[in-house]
Amino acid sequence: MDDQVIAAMARWPNVPAVYGWLSLTARGEWRLHPRGEALNDSGSPGEAITSPPILQFIGRNYAGDEKGRWYFQNGPQRVYVRLDAAPYILHTTSEPADGGGLRTHNGLAVTAVSGWWLDSEGYLYARTEHGPALVAGRDLAAVMAMLQTPDGPDIMDRLAQGPVAADAIPVGADGAPLNFCPAKDIPAVLGFERYPQPDRVAPDRVAPDRNGPAKGGPGKDA
């Protein structure tokens, strides 16, 4: 997280968080929702954020809280994010620094995966050192081909042989388990909230903030 953001949090510790203004797509794209409708209308696509400096700023100041809600720390204010798939979206990379492995949508190299989950709709998720992640659709075949089973064939060949009797199959160089899971259970299993909601508080103590992110927050363009 940026030093200036940390300093702003310390200087203004009680700025209310906002919800419904930002989303992350299954392709790893940040979308702005100028009417704050992201949580009220889960199908709302929002507007693309295209400015490289803004995208980099969001990516550097993106984190999850203790309840599995993910947010962009916009100075002293948290802007909670609707997740269309998962907190991180993974892409394959040929960069030598990444060991020819995986990188998150916001540019973090993935060096450790403790588990994989293939859901009932064919999507592949991972628990990485950064947090829960979905393998982007365009990279799915390449990642599946990298996941070798202990007896030799890659996981695609193993699955093609028929139903899997085991609850999990060790795959990859470190033998991380590949689990199978109903699609609806993925957020609970991996511990994140796709549709973050505010904490419940006494109505006479906190009034809802309907003004959106603080000025200077994310916009579509520079």
C-alpha positions in Angstrom: 0.0 0.0 0.0 1.3 3.5 -0.9 2.9 5.5 1.9 0.7 8.5 1.2 -2.4 6.3 1.6 -1.2 4.9 4.9 -0.5 8.5 6.1 -4.0 9.6 5.0 -5.6 6.6 6.9 -3.7 7.7 10.1 -4.7 11.3 9.7 -8.4 10.7 9.0 -9.2 7.3 10.6 -13.0 7.6 10.7 -13.9 8.3 7.0 -17.0 6.1 6.2 -16.5 3.3 3.7 -18.6 3.2 0.6 -20.2 0.2 -1.3 -21.5 -0.3 -4.8 -19.2 2.0 -6.7 -16.5 -0.4 -7.9 -16.4 -3.9 -9.3 -13.8 -6.4 -10.6 -14.8 -8.6 -13.5 -14.0 -12.2 -14.2 -11.4 -11.0 -16.7 -9.6 -8.8 -14.1 -11.1 -5.5 -15.3 -11.9 -2.7 -12.9 -15.3 -1.1 -13.5 -16.7 2.1 -12.1 -20.4 2.4 -11.1 -21.2 6.1 -11.0 -24.7 5.6 -9.5 -23.5 3.3 -6.8 -25.6 0.5 -8.1 -23.1 -2.4 -8.2 -24.6 -4.2 -5.3 -28.2 -3.5 -6.1 -27.9 -4.7 -9.6 -25.4 -7.5 -9.9 -25.7 -7.5 -13.6 -24.7 -3.8 -14.0 -21.6 -3.8 -16.1 -20.4 -0.3 -15.0 -18.0 1.7 -16.9 -14.4 0.7 -17.9 -11.6 2.4 -16.0 -8.9 3.0 -18.7 -6.4 5.4 -17.2 -3.1 3.5 -16.5 -2.1 5.7 -13.5 -5.5 5.1 -11.9 -5.4 1.4 -12.6 -2.0 1.1 -11.1 -3.1 3.2 -8.0 -6.1 0.9 -7.4 -3.9 -2.2 -7.9 -1.3 -1.1 -5.4 -3.9 -0.2 -2.8 -6.1 -3.2 -3.0 -6.7 -5.5 0.0 -9.1 -7.7 1.9 -10.5 -7.3 5.4 -11.0 -9.9 8.1 -14.5 -10.7 6.9 -13.4 -11.6 3.3 -14.5 -8.3 1.9 -12.1 -6.7 -0.6 -11.6 -3.0 -1.1 -9.6 -0.3 -2.8 -8.1 2.0 -0.1 -8.7 5.4 -1.7 -6.7 7.6 0.6 -8.5 7.5 4.0 -11.6 5.8 2.6 -12.3 2.2 1.8 -14.2 1.6 -1.5 -15.5 -2.0 -1.2 -15.5 -4.0 -4.4 -18.2 -6.2 -6.0 -16.4 -9.4 -7.1 -17.8 -10.9 -10.2 -15.6 -14.0 -9.7 -12.9 -13.8 -7.1 -10.5 -11.2 -5.4 -7.7 -11.9 -7.9 -7.8 -13.0 -11.5 -4.8 -15.1 -12.6 -3.0 -14.9 -16.0 -0.1 -17.0 -17.3 3.1 -15.1 -17.9 6.4 -15.9 -19.7 8.3 -13.3 -17.7 11.5 -14.8 -16.3 10.9 -13.0 -12.9 7.7 -15.0 -12.5 9.3 -18.3 -13.4 7.0 -18.6 -16.4 4.1 -19.0 -14.0 1.2 -16.9 -12.9 0.5 -13.2 -12.2 -2.5 -11.5 -10.7 -4.6 -9.0 -12.6 -2.9 -6.2 -10.6 0.6 -7.4 -11.4 1.6 -9.6 -8.4 3.7 -12.6 -9.1 2.3 -15.8 -7.7 4.9 -18.0 -6.2 2.8 -20.3 -3.9 -0.5 -22.1 -4.4 -1.7 -24.1 -1.4 -4.8 -25.5 -3.2 -6.8 -25.6 -6.4 -10.6 -25.9 -6.8 -12.4 -27.0 -10.0 -16.0 -26.0 -9.7 -19.1 -27.6 -11.2 -19.2 -25.1 -14.0 -15.6 -25.8 -15.1 -13.9 -22.7 -13.5 -10.5 -23.2 -11.8 -9.7 -21.3 -8.6 -6.6 -21.2 -6.5 -5.6 -20.2 -3.0 -2.4 -18.1 -3.5 -0.2 -16.3 -1.0 -2.1 -13.1 -2.0 -5.6 -14.5 -1.6 -8.3 -16.4 -3.4 -8.1 -16.3 -7.2 -9.8 -17.4 -10.4 -7.7 -18.5 -13.4 -8.8 -16.3 -16.3 -10.8 -18.2 -19.0 -8.2 -17.5 -21.7 -5.5 -19.0 -19.5 -7.4 -22.0 -18.2 -6.2 -24.6 -20.8 -2.6 -23.6 -20.2 -2.8 -23.8 -16.5 -4.6 -27.2 -16.6 -1.8 -28.5 -18.8 0.7 -27.4 -16.2 -0.9 -29.4 -13.4 0.7 -32.8 -13.6 -0.6 -35.6 -11.4 1.9 -37.9 -9.4 1.5 -40.7 -11.9 2.5 -38.6 -14.9 -0.5 -37.4 -17.0 -1.7 -33.8 -16.7 -5.0 -33.2 -14.9 -6.9 -32.9 -18.2 -5.9 -36.4 -19.2 -6.7 -37.7 -15.7 -10.2 -36.1 -15.8 -10.8 -37.5 -19.3 -10.4 -41.0 -17.9 -13.7 -40.7 -16.1 -15.1 -39.9 -12.6 -12.5 -39.1 -9.9 -12.9 -41.3 -6.8 -10.7 -39.2 -4.5 -11.9 -36.0 -2.9 -8.8 -34.3 -4.1 -5.9 -35.0 -6.4 -2.3 -33.8 -5.7 -1.1 -31.8 -8.7 1.9 -29.6 -9.6 5.5 -29.7 -8.5 4.5 -29.1 -4.8 1.6 -31.5 -4.8 -1.1 -28.9 -3.9 -4.5 -30.6 -3.8 -7.0 -30.2 -6.7 -10.4 -30.2 -5.0 -13.9 -30.4 -6.6 -16.6 -28.0 -5.5 -20.1 -26.9 -6.4 -19.9 -23.4 -8.0 -22.2 -21.8 -5.4 -19.9 -22.9 -2.6 -16.7 -21.3 -3.9 -16.9 -18.0 -1.9 -17.6 -19.8 1.4 -14.9 -22.4 0.8 -12.2 -19.8 -0.2 -13.4 -17.2 2.3 -14.5 -14.2 0.4 -17.6 -12.1 -0.2 -18.6 -11.4 -3.7 -21.2 -8.8 -2.6 -19.7 -7.0 0.4 -22.2 -5.4 2.8 -21.6 -2.8 5.6 -21.4 -3.9 9.2 -24.7 -3.6 11.0 -24.8 -0.7 13.4 -27.4 1.0 15.5 -29.4 3.3 13.1 -29.0 6.3 15.4 -25.2 6.1 15.3 -24.3 6.1 11.6 -26.1 7.6 8.7 -25.7 6.0 5.2 -23.1 7.7 3.0 -24.8 8.3 -0.4 -22.2 10.6 -1.8 -19.9 7.9 -3.2 -16.1 7.8 -3.0 -14.2 10.8 -1.7 -13.1 13.4 -4.2 -10.0 12.4 -6.0 -11.1 8.8 -6.2 -11.2 6.5 -9.2 -12.5 7.9 -12.5 -12.7 6.3 -15.9 -9.8 8.3 -17.4 -6.9 10.4 -16.3 
